[in-house]
Amino acid sequence: MKDLTGERNIMIGALALGLSTKQVKERYQEIVDFAEIGEFVNLPMKAYSSGMGARLRFAISASAVPDILMIDEALATGDAHFRAKSKARMDEIRQSAGTVFLVSHSLATIKSMCTRVLWVHEGKLVMDGDPTEVCRSYKAFVDAKNPKKRGRPQPKK
């Protein structure tokens, strides 16, 4: 919630994830540190850069270990350091969570994090299976749609 401080967003977001007030207070500094927002936590989120907001949202969502966790492109957030830190945290959550749903177009992320991949295109299931096989098929599909990959001349800009 952009008009609220990072601190309030941490409390509201973590409570919504099912943490108790006591658990939120215990994990508060860990969330702030993970998001790397420092004193900005006291400012309204509308003052945050898009990267800061995304890092905080990820840190809040990663503060709980749910039975099912859904992540939509969250690992593409931030610089290489934060992406590596996020991946490490996701690995920890995967060990404890029952199921993690990751929505991503990053084939490298999918191959490194997933044990099963569902490729959905225009609301329809195209393929379900091994990450390497599904990613290979998806890449071939994308390459086939790209005129540069088919050798067609491109319009001049």
N, C-alpha and C positions, 0 to 999 in steps of 0.2 A: 504494500500500500504506500504509494509514493509520498503522500502527505504526512505519513508517520515516520518517526525516527527508525533507524536500523534496529535500535534496542527494542522498540515496540514490535517491529516486524519479526524479530527473533522470538519474542514471547508468543505472539499470536500464531506465527507459523509453526513453532514447535508444539504448542498446545494442540493445534489442528492435526498434527501428526500423531497425537496420542500421548505425548510426554506430559508428565505431571508438572506443576509449577516448580516443585523441588528439583526435578530432573532438569528443567530448563535452566534454573539458576545454577545448577552444578555444571552444566555444559556451556553456559553462556560465553565464558572467556575462550573456550576451545572453538566455538563457532566464530567469534570475532577474529581470533588468531588465524583460523583456517581461511577465512574470507580475505584476510589481509587488508582490513579496512580501518584499523586503529581507531583514532578519535572520531572518525567520520560516523561511527556507530551512533553518535549523539545528534547527528544532523538528520533532517528529513531525507528520505531516499530520493526525492526529486533533485537533490543536490549531488547525487552520485553520478559517476560516469556509467555508461551502460555496462562496462566490464565489472565495475564495483558492485552494481546491483545484481548482475548475474552470479558473481562469486558469492555474494551473501545468500542469494536464493539457493545456490547449490549447497553451501555450508549448512543452511537450515535444514534442507531436505536430507542431507547426509548425517544429521545429528541423531536421527532415530534409525533403528535397525528393524524395519517392518517385515512382515511376512511376504509382502509384495511391494516392490518399489518400481515406479515408472519414471524414466528420465527421457526427456525430449531434447535432444541436441545439446544437453548441458555440458558435455565434456569438450565441446568446441570453444568453450569460454576461456578468455584470458590468454596470457602468454604461455610459452612452452613450459615454464616452471609450474604455473598453476594447472595446466592440463596434466602434467605428470603427477602432481599432487592429487588431483581429482581422480585420476585413474587408480592410484594407489589406494585412495579411500574407497573407491568402488570395489576394488579387489577385496578389501576388508569386509565390506557390506555383503558382497556376494558369498563370502564364506559363512555368514550368519543368516542372511535373508533366505527365505524360501525361493523366491523368484525375483529376478530383476528384468524389467522390460526396458530396453534401450532403443530409442528412436534416433537414427543417425543416418547421414549420407556419407560418413567417413568410413570407407572400406577398411582402412588400417585400424580404426577404433573397433569396428565390428569384428574383424578377424582376431584382434588381440583380447577382446573381452567376452565374446559370445561362444556358447557351446552349441547353440541352435539359432538359425536365422529364418525369419519369415519375411519374404519380400512381398510387399503390398504395393500395387500400382493402381491408381484411380479407384481405390476402395476394394480391389479384388486381389485375392491371394494368388500370386504368380508362382512362388516356389517356397518350399519349406524343407530345410535340411542343414547339412554341414556348412559352416561359415565359409570355408574356402570355395566350395562348389557354388553356393548361392552368390557369393561376391563375384566369382568369375563370370557367371551368367549375367549378373546385373551389369558388370562392366562392359561385357559384349553388347548388351542391350543399349547402354548409354552411348558407347562408341558408334554403334550402327545408326543412332539418331543424329550424331554429330557429323555434319557435312565435311568437315576437315578430315575426319577419319575415313571418309568414303572417297576422298580424292576429288571432290567437287570444288570448283572455283568459288571463292568467297566474294561477296560484293565488296567493292572498295568503300572505305569509310571517309 
